[in-house]
Amino acid sequence: MRKIKLYLMLLTMGALSACDFLDYDGETSGKTQEEAYAYYDNLNQLTTYVYTFLPADFGSISDAMLESASDNSVYTWENNSIYYMTNGVWSPLKTVDTQWTLWTGIRSANSFLENFDPEVLNRFEYNDNFDEMIQKSEKFPYEVRFLRAFYFFELAKRYGDIPLLTRTYTQEEINTVEKTSFNEVIDFIVQECTEIAPELPVDQNDFWDETGRVTKGAVLALKSRALLYAASPLHNPEGDVSKWEAAAKAAYEVIAMNEYSLPTIANDPLYSDRGGNEVLQSPQLIFERRSTGTSNDFEARNEPMGYEGAEGGNTPTQNLVDAYEMKDGTLFSWDNPIHVANMYYDTNGAPTRDPRLYLNVLMNGATWLGETVETFDGGKNKILDNSTRTGYYLRKYMNPSVSLDPVTPNKLHHHYILFRYAEILLNYAEAMYEWQGSADATTVDCPLSARAALNQVRTSAGMPSVTASGEDFREKVRNERRVELAFEGHRFFDIRRWKIAGDDAVRNIYGVQITQSGDSYSYQRVLLENRYWDDKMYLYPFPQNEVYMNPSNLIQNPGW
């Protein structure tokens, strides 16, 4: 399968007395501006350079995933800066996950859009590949506009109001830019997506067999996600149901394409252990950050302590494990002795829980690399210093075909999923329910009920259909999102947009203490952390040095 070559070009950063995120970037290093935009290969490189800013959270915070700042995970190594967030010591002077490099991506996109002129390629009209060259280059500005919109969203979901920079700026201008409201930023993103979507192919293979590029589905998926955030309580405190209506209709645009589907998880290449590129064959995959090389770093950071070369970093919590239902669809309960006795497997060794638990979590008794994982007290994966505090290790994204053997290592591609169909169905279920106030309502424009969308996800996972209604249905939707999309970068922001991050159920982080007695085990839930929360943390603080350089207009977020 051919894929985009992401050309890593040198940046020549001028020593300007200006905001870091607005500095001139020299993506045309070694070429004059005229040369850079005069040849197809150069235009392709400039476009693919903008792709290099796509996020991939395989451990973006000094090897910790952002999930470890949510109630889904704890990072084993307590000297990591992820603890600034959970302990409440992050600040404008001690920032975490700023994603400030996205401003460079935005500026590069703006520069491209201002200088791109397809007419310059007409002089190559007698080349054999002229038609292909023109058709590809005609898509470049739409791809770049999508990427710019995506980067705006990534910043807005962190900071709320941000500067909406849709052109390049001079040195004299950049320290006076003003913030644009979150809702206006979302309006811009939605308008861009509406205009871009019809101009891009539905199938990646329509890019002259070049895969990995932005498609119509990716554009509409961004529109769906952006409108879902805009409708959520954090950004819609007045509860305007028209915003939920817009979110539902946007999600249905993707559904109505009939381009994506949810196979059973046993048959979904998304969960393949055979090789790093297998995930690209999944029929629910919409858009991903392609890896540019092979690696075994993610496995080294997260495999259970006790395995050679492993660090056991991001470890699922008991909170997350408890969210996975019993396989008959009943909620797991610590007050039910049968549930506790059959925590993960029954007496015959058969799984007792939602099948997705075993795809996301390595628990006591699981098999990894041909060995049984032991996280009971004194077990081989729970006896070393800095072994798991929660009693669990990560399974999501881990590939057993990777080897950490220093003599015969095996490295594979690790592609980070940015949009997939299960999220779209969950977006739709949430928005449709909040709009209609009913799990079973449909409309002419949205003929699929919230319940039907939710149950598509559950059916693919091998779980019984949801029959709940009212507030119970809302909780089912939220829980389904948690267990289906675990460790895909959603939970941290979901608990913020729902404004539940300060709830005790989210702040109190639990693990499990497992005691072995012969061939049986006893389980006790243990409180590990009572995480700090202040409502100002619903939004990130702007880095203080940026505020110092534009104090009149780049106003610090409330409380920081």
N, C-alpha and C positions, 0 to 999 in steps of 0.2 A: 504494500500500500504506500503510495506516495504521500508525503506530508510536506507541510510548509517548512522551508529552511528559514529559521529565525536568525537573521544575520545580526551579530553583535558588533555594532560599529562604535568606534571610539567617540567619546564626548569631549569636546574642548570647552571647558567651563571658564568663561571670562571672570575676571576678578571684579565683579560689579558690586557697588554698594547698594544692594537691593535685596528684596525678599528671596530666600533660597529657592522657593518653588516657582519663581518667575524668572530666574536667571536665564540668559541666552544659552541654548544648547546647540552644540555644533554637530548635529547628526550628519551634516554634509562634509565632515572632516576630510580634507584632502581634495576637495572639489569646490569649484566655484558654484554659486547658487544656480547659474545658468546651466552648468554641466550636470548638476545633480538632478535637474528636472528635464533634461533633454534626451534621455535614453531610457528605454523600457526597463532594462535591468536595474538601473538606478532607482526608478520609480517603484519597482517591486521591492527593492531593499528598503526604501524609505517607508513603504507600507508595512512590511513585515517587522520593521523596527518598532512600530507602534504596537504591534502584538506582544512584544517582549515585556510589556508592563502588566500583562494579565496576571492576576494573583494566583498563588498556589500554596495553600497552607498545609504543607507537609512538615511544619515545624518552623513557621515564619518568625517566631519570637524566641530567638536563641535556642532553637530545636523544640520549643513548646508550641503546641497548637493552640489557637484561640479558644478551642473547646475547653481547654484546661482553666480558663477563666469563667467557665459556666458550671452549672451543677452536673454536667455530664462527665467531668474528668478532673483528675488531680495530677499535676506534674510532680514526678518523684523528687527531682532535685530542687531543693528549696532555695537555692541561691539564684534561681532563674528570675528574670525581670517580670515574668507572668504574675509573680506574687505581688508586684506593686499594685496590680489591679484588685486581687482578691483580698489584700490587706489594707487597701485604701490609701496607699502612700504614693500612688501616681499623681502627677501634678503637671502644670504647664512647664515646669523645669525638669520633671522626671517623667517623660512621656513614654508610652508603649503603643506599638502598632499604629504609628502615625500615618503610614502609607503615603508619605510626602513625595515619594518618587513618582506617584501618579500625576503630579503636576507637570513633571517633565514629559510624561506621555501625552498629556493634554496639550502642552505647548508644541510638541512634535506634530500632533494631529492638526493643530491650527496652522502651523507653518506649511504643512503639506497641502491643506485645503486652500490656502492663500496662493500657493505657487504652482499647483498642478494645472497643466493645460494639455489636454489630450491632442490638441492640434499639432504639437511639436513632433508627434510621431508620424504624421502624414508623409514625411520625407522618406519613410521606409516602406512605402506602399508597394514596392516591387519585391520586397522580401517574401520568401515562401511562407513564413509564419506571420505575415502581417495581420490576417484576420484574427488569429488567436491572440496576438499581441494587443490589438485594439479592444477585443471583447473582454480580455482580462483587465486591461487598464481602465476600462469604463466602470468597473466594479470597485476600483481602489477607493475613490472618495466615499462611497457608501460604507465600505468596510471601516474606513478610518472614522467616519461620523459615528458609527455604532460603538467603536472602541472608546471614543471620546465620551459618549453618553454613558457607557458602562463605568468609566473612571469617575465621572461626575457622581454617579450613583454610589460608588464605593466610598467616596469622600462624604457625600451628604448623609449616608446612613450612619456615619461615625460622628460627624460634626454638626449636622442639622443645616443651618444657614452657612453657605460657602460662597466665595467669589465665583461667579459664572463666567469664566473666561473663554469666550468664543472667538477670539482673535489673538494675535501676538501683540505684545506691548513693548513700548520703548522704555528706556531706563527712567525717563522722567515720569512715566505713567504708573509704573508698577507698584510704587509704594503708596498709591492713593486709591487702589481698587476697593470697591465696597462689596459687602456680602449681599447675596441674593437669598430670599427666604427659601426654606426647604420646599414649600409647595410650588414656588415658581421654578425651582430647579427640576422638580418632578414634572411639571408641565412642559418644560423644555425637552426633557428626556422622552416623554411620551410623544410629543410632536415630532421629534427626530425619528423615533421608531416608526411612527405612522407613515412618515415620508420615505424612510429607507426600506422598509419591509418589501414593498412591491418590486424593488429594483434588484433584489438579490435572489439567487437560486434557492429552490426548496431543498434540493439534494446537493450535497457537497460534490458529488461526482460530476455535476454540471459545470464545475470550475475546471473544465478541461482535465478531469481526473486528478485535480489537486484537492486533497482533503485537508481539514483542519482550519479552513477559512470560515468566516461568518456566513450564516445562512439566514433565510427568512425566519426559520423557526427560532434561531438564537435571538434575533431582533425582537420578535413578539414575546419571547420568554422574558427578556429584560423589561419590556413594557408591563408584563404581568406582575413581575416582582416589584417593580417601582410603584405601581398603583396599589399593590397589597400593603406596602409599607405606608404609603400616604393615607390609606384608609384606617390604619391601625390606631389604637388609643393614644399612643405617644404623639402622633402627628395629627390626630383627628379627635381631640378631646371633646368636641361638641357632639360626636357620634353621628356625623352627617352620613346617612345611608346611601346617598348618591355616590359617595366615594367607594363604598363597597360594591355598588352596582358597576361602576367603571372597572373595578378590579376583577369582578366576576366575568364581565364581557371580554376583558383582555385575555384572561386565562382561557376562555372558551375559543378565542381566535386560534390558539395553538391546538386545542383539542380538535377543532373543526378542520384542521389541515389534514387529518387522518394520515399523518406522516410517521407518527411515533406510536409505540405500543409497549405494554408491560408483559413480558413473558413471565412464567413462574421463575422464582429466584434460582431454582435448580438449573434452569435452562438459560439464564441471563448471563452473557459473557461479561457483564459488569462485575460479576463476582468470581471470575475465572482465576484459577491458580496456575494456569498453564504457562502464561507469559505476559509480560508487561503490556503488549499491544492488543491482547485479547479484548480488553474493555472497549476498544474502538469499534467492535462489531456489535455492540449492544443496540437493539432496536429502540431503546428509550433514550439513548444518548443524544443530546441536542447540541451542546458546545462544551469544550474542554480546553484547558491549558495544556498544550502538548509539551512533553519533555523533549529536550534537545539532545539528550544523551542518556546512557544507562547508569544506574547507581544502585547501591545496596545501603545507602545512608539511612533511609527511613526505617528499614528493618533493624539496623544497628541501634538506632535511637530508641526503638520501642519493643523489641523482642524481650521476652521475660528474662530477668536477671537469672543467671545460672547457665544460660546458653552462651556459647563462645562469642565474645565481642559485643554482647548485648548490654543496653543501658536501661531498659524498662522505663522509658520516660513518661509518656502520656497514658495514664491508667484510668479506665472507666470507673465510675463511682457506683456505690450501691443504689444511689438515687436513680441512675440510669437503668441499672439491672432490674430494679423494682418496677420500672415503667413497662417492661416487656411482660405481656399477659401470659397466663398459662395457655397451653396450646388449644384448649377448648374455648378460649375467649374470655374466661373469668379473670378478674384482676388478681394479681399476686397479693397475698396478705401475710404479714408476719404473725397475725393472730390465728392463722389456719395451720395447725401442726402438720397436716398432710402436705401443704405447699412447702413448708420449711424443710420437712424431711426429704422432699423430692425437689430440692431447690433448682437443680439443673437437669438431673437424670433420675429415672426411677430405679428400682432395685434390679432391673434387668439391663440397666445401662442405656435405656431409650430416652431421648430428649423429652422434657416435660414442658418446655416453654416455647414461645413464639420463635419460629426458625431463624428470624433475623438476629436474635440474641447471639447465636453461635457464629454468625457472620461478622459481628461487630466486636465481640468480647471473647477473650481467652480466660476461662474460669477454671477453678479446681476440677480436675478430671478430664479436661479437654485434651485433645491430642495436637501437638505442634511439632513438626519435623520428626514424626515417628516416635515421640516421647510423650508421656503423660505429664501435663502441667500440674504442679503441686504448690498450691498457695495456702495450704493449711499450716498452722504454726509448726515450724520445724521442717516443712517440706522443702525440697531442693530449690524451689523458686521463691522461698520466703525466709531464707536464713541469712542472706548476705546483707551487709549494710546498704541502705538505700534501695532495698527491694520494695516492691509495691506496698504502699500504705493502704490501698483500698481493698486488696485481696484479689485484684483483677489485673489483666494486661490487655493491651489493644490487639484486636484482630482486624479491624477495618483497614483497608488499603494494604495490609501486609501480604506479601507473596512468598509462600514457602518454596517456590522455585529459586528464590534468591539464596545465595550462600554467603556467609560471613567467614568461611574458612580462609585463613590467611594464605594457605598454600594453593587452594583451588577455589577462589572466590567466583561467584556468579552474580552479575549485575544485570538489571532489567530496566526497561522504561517505566516511569511512574507518571501517568497522565492524571491531572487533577480535574475532577468533574465540576464544571461551573453551572450547567443547567441540564436537567434530565426530566423526563416526562412525569415521573412520580411527583416531583415538586409541583409541576403545573396542575396536576389533579388535586393535590393538597391545597394549593393556592385557590383553586376554584371552589373546593368544598368549603373552605373557610369563608371566602368572600360571598359565596352564594347563600350560605346560612345567615351570615350577618346582614346581608341585604334583605332577604326574604323573611327571616325570623322563623324559618321552618326547614327541617332537613329534607323534606320531600317536595317542596315547591319547585316548579319549573316556569319558564317564560318562553315566549316565541323566540327571543334571541338566545336564550340559554335553556335549551330543552333537556339538559341533563340535571338531575337533582344533586344536591350536596351529598346526600347519602349514597347515591349511585357512584359518584366520583370517588368518595372515600372508600367504598367497598371494592372498587377496582384495584386500589392499592393493596387492600387487605387480601383479596383473592390471589393476587400474584405472590403474596408472601405465604399463602397457605393458611390464612387465618379466617375464622368465621365472620360473616357479615355483621355489621353494627346495627342494632335495632333501637338504640337509645334515641331520645328526643330532647328538645329543650337544652337547658344548661348542660345536661349530661352529654348531649351530642357535641356541644362546643368543646368540652373537655376531651372527648374522644378524638376530635379533629386535631387538637393541640398535641395530644399524646402520640397520635399516629405520626404527626410531623416529627416529633422528637425521636421516635424509635426508627423510623424509616430513613431519616436524613442525618442520623448521628454521625458526628465527626466530618460533616461536609460543609462546615462553616455557617450553619443556620442558627443553632441553639443560642449562642451568645447574643445574637441580635433579636431573635424571637422573644426572649424573656424581657428585652428592653422595649420592643415595639408593643408588646402586650402590657407593659408596665407591671410586671410581676417579679422583677428582679429583687425587690426588697422583701418579698414574702419569705416567711420562715422556711417553707418547704423548698425554696430555692437557695436560701443562704446557708441552711444547715446541711453540711456535706457528710455523707455516711460512707463507711466501708463495711467489710465483713470480717469477723474473726472466726476462723474455722479450726475446730479441734478434732483430731483424728482419734478414734477409739476402735482398734482392730480394723475391720473393713468398712466401718461406718464413720460418718462425720456429723458433728453438730455445728450449727451456725448461729452466730449472734451479731446483730447489727450494731455497729459502734459509731459514735459521733466523732468525726475527725476534725472538722473545722466549723466554726460559726463565722462565716465570712462577713467582712465589713460592707456596709452599704450606705450610700448617701444618694439622694435623688439627683444630684448634679451629675452623677455617673451615668445617667441615661444618655448623655452626650459626651464626647471626648473633649478634653481641653485643647485649645490651639497651643502649639509650642510658643513659649513666651518670647523667644527671640523674634518670631514673626510678628507678634503683637507689638513689640518695641519698635519695629521698623514701619509699622502702619497703625499707630495707636488711635487715630481718629476714626478709622473705618473698619479695621479688623478687630472688632470688639470681642473680648474674651467671652466664652460661653458662661451662662449664669452659674454662680457658685464657685467657679474656679478662680 
